[in-house]
């Protein structure tokens, strides 16, 4: 791939000279660096500027200090190293070093891996004869190869020992009497710091970087010890314009990468002379030879403004900060070219250079270029017209970031966040109410009122739990009915005592993750969420039982995690979420007219259907709600679920609920067809479940499939899935349901097989279809799978075995 | 649409509220007026007496020592002016530093102190002495101005704080019965500095407080909840005998309860929160308009 011609980066007519909006950002970084160094300079700390970026950072820092009365701390030193030299020195003692090498050479051959590691020892590299295996073995298996019993591996293993000794010697020299070592580098994950802290754990290691991105988990290095001075995080945060560097980190990498070679060897022990030769290539850096134009301009700026006061430094930064972020996120073509900088060196013992932006050409596709560019927003500026580029660049950013640049979007989030009424229905279940209180108290979002409705239970029991809870007492209201009014009426009574913008039902037996309210309220108040009347999160099904005052959790699993959107048609088949996962606008509640008090159960489903007739519900794909079930509780009573304890009631009231919905909403154009579709879909699904259960029962009980009967049942299994697909298509394409003909269970097998082909269906095998037995009996099926013509044995059965009357085993 | 509840005003339904003392303070028009009201003083006393606890544990700022309407950013801006004189006294070139420069230096030093201090069980805490040392080193190249800078801040703070009459009364009553009174603060001032502050403002009250715990000393804080066990262990008293009062929902109310203590939540009055919020906005806007600088001090939360 071709990088952009460098002459295009010159003589551009921009609002600023490029350095004019980079220099103040670097100046602020140097100011911050100085404050940290002064804070940490306690006489027991060594400050190590690590090459290569450290060379220029040191030069800039010296320039920053030049006009001040404060000298550079005596314990500041250059640390001549690179990731590869530290990985070599740490290979035998650091998991992180081994993993880094494995990762870096994952797709290289062993031959290339060794060539990179031994680049400064070409004679040693030439002397290693891999006898052809170097072309076969990938670098990711380097560790296994090194453990092998052969002379070549032993030779390299011995070199790692020597690199380790050299690193020990070098670190001891640099550290002197220090107890704390501070690494100073450009960024972003502190890999070298992590390896060094793993090996030399007697020191406290800190890292000061331009910025810090997400960190891998490393036991020996605390994430908080990796400090980003301008930003910390993986995403651009508009409240901190400098964090836009995450969008184009190579701007900083380029700026700070000196022209000398990477220091791939350790300047101590057996490799000292090789390292010194590499260090010598940086002597020129210290001279006055021309360097990168941009770097020279920044350096000149720092020298010219060395006497700037703190106020002037920060004010200069603030003047350019917004334009800087704009150029990182939405560069114009000219800005992209000017800010792309020189090609990046691949590092880690390799000679190749990697371009930041790629020249659009017919030799490559846009997709390829976007996959390889180091600055996606910049590449888009080269690929599209200014208007289209802006659209594409926007799509790269998260919505909350976009709002920063878009006053219209931003207006949706500037008001004070809305208050939430959390409604908790309870009745003599203190153990569960206590847990619900903890769930409410732990919410990060605090603008709520917690309304507990005691529906006919002992009010003192509820009061005692509430008083002992940690929920903000000024936000609690206990509404008590002396006799039970039923779940839906209890909800309406409680909501009538609320004064809030949002409502959510948090029953006493459910719970939330601590950011449920924060995420859902933020969503409904965002520009994206403003079109929705409510939002649901994903849920976790919690299987539990009550043992005295204890709740025993048996299992947690995703609950209806296939739900990605809330469609009225799907909702007409069955309820798609639990109340605990649903936060909605109170205005929608008022429009619907509250919960239907005629229904002792399924009132939430009814409410959701009426809600959806006029309003949409957004979905957050995060499991923030916990839907608890005492599904192992043998007795009913106070602690049973309405879903579990009242199973038969749910079945009884399903048709009543549907009828009531039709009667109440008959005037609505969608209501009747909706209920028809819902009924049909649920019937098909019920039949399918019955078939599935029958299968399971038959196979489980007998241990042996009953041949002819089994084939017949398998045919029914397939028919049900065909029908489900037909219904789904009818719904998708808005076909009239009355015209839809379902496939009958007694359809000839040949016709069933033809339909499977027609719809190109991939039908899942029932759990007791014995794949191995089928394949053992039908070798042609095995051959077709081996040739890739069919995915599995059951697809052979559906397409051939069924119509040909083949035996199952 | 009208909600289809059969009868909203059924006599069978009753409504109770909680946290009456918390409500009194939260909704107070003037916190100093409330603080002098006999009914409030009695309510606080009654709440403690009803708990049956032995140890009275108090948050310091906005609980024992009431802050005025000034926001944090304004307090720092006002302190900065006198800090300039101190730095000049210690060798800074006269006229080379402005109050805004010192405000920014203090702000960055504070960030460094919070961010780079040694962590204890994953938690970090800033320290006023370290912040002042950083400022001194940054401007002068040495830390000789530390004590004067810290003293300057304490004097300023002392001028801005007033002792809560209600809490003072509670302390006196409890101490007169031989009860123990302690203070626990999540603050970048070490306990010795907080003690200095008490001595400056109300030496008699200071004498009644047996121990002051500060997160700046132990790094563990109230907001993490870890300091409560530490205090109980150190005093060798079971958690249920402690009664803690403070203005922070999490650090002063929730965390003590989670650790077996009893607690009373006395939030800063909403009106005061709003005034401080506006003061923050005005001060921050002024710094931008007059000097083009933003200082990274979070807006106070109004809740």
Interface residues (C-beta under 8 A of the other chain):
Chain A: X31 X32 X34 X35 X36 X38 X39 X40 X41 X69 X70 X71 X204 X206 X222 X224 X225 X227 X309 X310 X311 X314 X315 X318 X319 X441 X446 X447 X459 X463 X466 X467 X468 X470 X472 X473 X474 X476 X477 X478 X479 X480 X481 X482 X483 X489 X492 X493 X495 X496 X497 X590 X591 X592 X593 X594 X596 X597
Chain B: X1 X2 X3 X4 X5 X6 X8 X10 X12 X13 X14 X15 X16 X17 X18 X19 X22 X23 X26 X93 X96 X97 X98 X100 X101 X102 X104 X105 X108 X109 X111 X112 X113 X115 X116 X118 X119 X122 X124 X130 X133 X134 X137 X138 X139 X140 X141 X249 X253 X254 X257 X258 X265 X267 X288 X291 X292 X293 X294 X303
